[in-house]
Amino acid sequence: MPDEAPAFGPDLLPLFQMEAGALHLNHGSYGAVPREVTAAQRAWQDRIEAEPSRFMEFESRPALRAAAKRLAPYLGAETDNVALVENATQAVNGVLRSIRFQPGDRILINDQTYGAVRNAARFAASMAGAEIAEWHIPFPIGAPEEALEALQAALDPPPRLVILDHVTSQTALALPIARMVQAAKSAGALVLVDGAHAPGMVGLDLMQVGADWYTGNCHKWMFAARGCAFLWTADAHLRETHPSVISHGYGEGYAAEFDYVGTRDGSAQFSLPAALDFMDRFGVERIMAHNHALAMDAGNRLAAALGTYVGAPEEMTGSMAVVRLPAAYGVDRDAGTELRHRLLHEDRIQTRVHPAGGGLWVRISSQIYNGIEEIDALADAILAKRPNR
């Protein structure tokens, strides 16, 4: 990282394309693409359109392999184990369809499993006569051991597959993933980790995590263009793991199958190195440390303003924090959606509001373009909408 790397905060907003005058506290949902990454993506699109036949036949797959090679060190992985896909949901579907479930097999998810992943597991189970089992993540939570113990209690009888979140979407919990994977594998289960939020938020060493499959998005916390994610597969499963779309590469190996699933615009993936260049310029560790510290400060500051509390301890917080809303704001999803929409349309504040643990929680994302003063504006907007109850 250059010594002259600029300070983080709202002064960096011109590096992005988000509209002025709004508060962007929802990076975790869809990310935000730097201008230079969009420029790199458009350059790839221009290169494709200059000679589509030549590019698709001779240049597309080498470009994907080059991007995967550049990404692999950030994951603690070997290039041959990394396939680029559009999003983590797509990767989960590929894994689920690659496992030959039998009637009576158990697929273990949890009560905070992302909705799309939950539906994919339901579909896979319904096609094979398998069963869905669910365990409860304690929330609010006081320590990582609480989540680990809850998982261990759900591993009897042993499931065929355990799907684990690295960072939960609903409550932003950074779970003790390596220990949870070890517990599941000790019970004889296969393990798929949904790490949609993890790359760029927390340090990754996939060999140390020890899962059978791990998928993550690059368009959230790695600044890539939307439509850029990866699936990492352990050596033992490379031969039998296939994309959800079977195409011309079938039978030619893991990379060949995932790299060509039909004609598509792969510019988001081709431009991934530009996103990694952007991260490197500021320093990956520096970004993660800043975002974590800001998330902690923002969560505590908002909780103090609302007279409530945060949902997780520091060791389970990455770049997002969740804060309990007072009971007067309601407890169900509809009330949360109404508040989120009012914040967006009346105050131009992007955030998330989710039900969990018997109440509503505001999820705050912290990124290099955010500042702690933005939390005061969020608190004021929320308090101004306090129901008369």
N, C-alpha and C positions, 0 to 999 in steps of 0.2 A: 504493500500500500504506500503510495507517495506520501511524503511528509506534509505536503500542502493539501491533502484531502480536506474538503470543506466541512464545516460543522454541520451536524444534522439539525433538522427542524424545518419549519414552513418555508424558509428561504430556498429549499431545494425543490419546491413545487414546480418551478418553471422547467425542471428536467423531465417532468411528466406532462400528461395531456389533459389532466382533469380540469374541469371548469373552475374558474375563479369564484370566490365568494361562498363556496360550500366547504363543509367540514367532512373530510374523508376519513372516517374512523372504522371502516369496514374492509380493510385490505384483505382480510382473511377469506372473504367470500369469493372474490373474482380477481384479486390482485390489482396492479396498476402497472402499465407497460411504459418504461422510459421512452422518450422520443427517439433516442438513438437505436433502441431495439426495434421499434416500429420501422425506422428507416432501413435497418438491416433486413427486416422481413420483406419490405417492399422491394428492396434490391434483389432479393431472391425471386420474388414474383416476376419482376422484370426479366430476370435471367431465364425463368421458365418460359415466359411468353415469347421471348426472342426466338426460341426454337423448341416448342413443346415436345415434339417427338424425340429429338436428340436428348433433351434433358430427362424425360421420364424413362427412357430406355437405358441411358448410359450414366447419368449423373445423379439421379435421385437417391438410389440406394447407397452409393459411396458417400453422399452428403449426410445421410442418416447415420451411417457408421462413424463418420468423423465427429458428428455431434455427440453420439453415444460415448465415443472415446474421450471426448473433452469432459463429459459429465461424470464418467466413472470415478475419478479420484475424489470428487466431492461426496461420493456415496460410500467410499471405502470398498469399491467393487472392481471386478475385472470387466472389461468392455464386452466380452462375449456373453456375459450374463445379463446385460442391460439391453432391453428393447424399448424403443420410443413409441408411445401411443398418444392418443389425443387427451385422455384424462384418466384419473384413477378408477372411475366407475367402469370404463371400458376394460381396463386391465383386470378388475375384479371379475367381470363377466367372463373373460377369457379363461381365467383360472378355474372358476366354478364349472365351466363347461368341459374343462380338460380332466377333471376328477371323475372317475367312474363310481358315482355313488350307488349304493345298494339299498333296497328297501330296509328300513329300520335304522340306517345310518343317522347319526346326529350331527347337525351343523350348529355349532355354538356361537351365538352372537351375544350382544349385551343390550341393555335398555337405552344406550346412547349411540348404538350403531347408526351410521349415516343412512338416511331414508332410502337412497338409491341402492346402497349396498344391501340393506335389509331386503328390498324387493328382489334384487338379483339372487340372494340366498333363498328366498321363498320360492322363486321360480325354479331354481335348480333342484330344490327339495321336492317340489311338486312333480317334476318330470321323472324323478327316480324313485318316488315313494319314500324318500328320506324325511327326517323330522327336524324341525327348528326348535332349539332350546335357547333360553335367554337367561343371562345372569344380570344382577343389579350392581351397578357401580355406585358406591356410597357417594352421596352429594347433598349438601356441601361436604367436602372431604378434608381431613386434617393431616394425612400423611400418605405416602405412596403405598405403604404396607396394607392399608385398608383395601385398596383396589386389588392388590395381589392376593390377599386372603380371600376376598370375595370370589375371585376367579378360581382359586384352588378348590373352594367348596363346590364349584359347579362342574368340576372335571370328573366327577363320579356319578354315573358311569362314563367311561372315556368316550369323547366324541370322535368322529372321523376327522372333522375339520373344525378348527377354532379360528374365527375372524376377530382380530384385535385391532383397536384403534391405537395409533401412536399418540396423536393429539385429538381428543374428541372435538367434534365440530360444535355441538350444542353448548358444552360447558367449558371448552378450551383447556381441558386437563391434559397435561403432558404426563402420560402414564409410564411406569417403570418397565419399558417394553422388553428389554433383554431378559429380565427376571420373569416376566409373564410368559414370554416365548419358551423359556426353559421349563417352566412349570407345565405348560401345555404339551411340550414334546416329551417330557418325562412321563406324562399320562398316556403316551402313545398316539397323540393327535398330530395331524398335519396342521401347519400354521400359516395363515395368510395375514399379513399386516397391512391395514389401510393407513398408510402414512401420508394422506393427502396434504396435510398441513406441515409436515415435518421438514422437508428439504428447504434449507434456508432459514428455518426458525430455530432448529436445534441441530447440534452436531450429529452426523450420521456415520456409522461404521457398520455396514450391513453384514459383514462377516461376524462381527461381535454380536449383533442382534440375533443372528442364528435362525431366522425364520426360513420356511420353505419358499415363500414368495413375499415380496415387499413391493408395494406400489406407492408412488408419490407424485404430486403435481409440481411442475416447475413454474407454472403460471401464477402461483400464489406468492410464495416468499422468495423465489429465485429471479423474479422480474422478467420471466420469459413471456412471449406472446401467448395468448390464450389458445389452447389446443396443443399444449406441450406437456407431456407427462412421461413417466417411465414405469416399466415393470422389470424388477430384478427377480431372477429365478435361480435357485440353488442348482449346483451341478447335477444333483441326483434327479432333478425333474425337468431338465432342459428338453429331453427327447419327447416327453409326453405333454408338454405345455404348448398350447396353440392359441392364436388370437381368436376372438369371438367371430371374426369374419375369415373364413377359409378361402384362400385365393390361389394364385399361381405358384406361390412359394411352398405350398403344402408338401411335406416330406423332404424338403431341402435343408432343414435345420431351423433352429430357434430364430436366429437373426433374419434369415431369408423369409420365414413365414410372417414375422411381425413387420418387416420393412416393406413388404408389398402386400397390401390387403385390398388392392384395387386402385383405380385412379383417384387421387386426392390432392389437395393443396397442402403440402408438407412444409410450407414456409415458416410456420411457427416453430417447427422442430429444427429446420435448417438454420434458423437464426438464434438457436439456443446459445451458441458460443458468444454472441454479442451480449446476451444477458449475463453470462458468466463473466465476461470482461467488465461489465458495469459493476457487478458485485466485487470483483477483485480490485477495482480502482478504489473503492471505499474500504475494502477489507472485510472479508466474510465474518471473521470473529468480532471485529469492531461493530458491524451491523447487528449481529445477534445480541451482543452485549448491550448495545444501545436500546434495541427494541425490547429486550427483557426488562431493563431498568425502567424504561418509560412505561411499560405495561404495569409494572408493580406500582410505580408512583401514581399513575392514572387511576388504577383500580382503587387504591387507598384514598385518593383524593375525592373520587366520585362517591365512594362509600361514606366518607365523612360528611359530604354535602347532603346525601340522602338520608343519613342516620341509619345506615344498614351495614353490610359487611361484604367482603369478597368471598368467592366460592372455593378457593384453593390456596394452599401454602406456596411459598416462593419456589420450592423445589419442584412443584408441579405446574409452574407457570412458564410459558414460553414468551411469545410476542403478543399474546392476547390475555385479557383478564375479563372475568365476569363479576358483576356486582348485582346484589339483590335489590329489587325494587320494593318499596314499602307495600304492605298488603293492600292498601287502598287502590293500587293500580290493577288489581285483579290477579288471577292465577292461571288463566287458560290461554291457549294459543291465539284465540280471536282477540282477546284484550291486548296481547303482545303485538299482534299484527297491526291493530289499530294505532297503538302508540308509535310503532316504527314508521308507519305511513305518515302520521302527523309530523313526526320529527323530520322526515324527508321533505314533505310538501310545504310545511309551514316554516321550517327553520333551515332547510337545506343541510341537514345533518344525516350522514349515512352511518348507520350502526345496525346492530341486530338485537332483537329481543326474543328470548326463548323461555318457554316454561320448563321448569325442572325443580325437583326437590320441594314441591308444594307451593311454588311461587314463580314469579317472573324475574328474569335476569337480563341485564344489559351486557352484551359482549362488546368489548372495546378492542380494536386492533391498533397496534403501535408499529409504525413504519418510519423510515428515515425522514419523511417529509412531515411528520406530526410533531406537535409541541404540547407540553403539559398545559399551557393556557387554553387549549381547545377543550379540555375537560371541564373547565369552568362554564364555557358556553353550553356544553351538553347538559351539565347539571342544572343550569338556569332554565333551559328549554324543558327538561323533564319536570322540574318543580312547577313550572308555569302550567303544566297540563295535569296537575294532581287532581284526581276526581274528588268531588264533594261527597265523601263517604264518612 
